[in-house]
């Protein structure tokens, strides 16, 4: 009997990377939301502390971790506020002269982004709102 010479070892199957964020399937990717809101009460559009609180609440409802925040009040009272999140961001830019708030959300996981957007909408109680959602991808 001739001993059998071993052939090349089969390549190991690639190991799936663990999800970047536990509890969120990796295939959900991320989404960008662009939300234009015309609040029924336009006083919120110049209320920096209230806008920051709305963003913080939205981040918490979306399960996001806030790493930092920044805001600025312009001479006309308009506010720009941004929360830096662990894997994304949420921001608001107000236009008091147009009675408009524009909110941008980049969220990891569709459900988390939708929770953040719903939270902002509920807090601003808009008379009118438009929302655009753009799925983002981690793969080419």
Helices and strands as residue ranges (DSSP letters): G 26-28, E 30-39, G 42-46, H 48-61, E 66-73, E 79-85, E 89-95, G 96-98, E 100-108, H 110-124, E 126-136
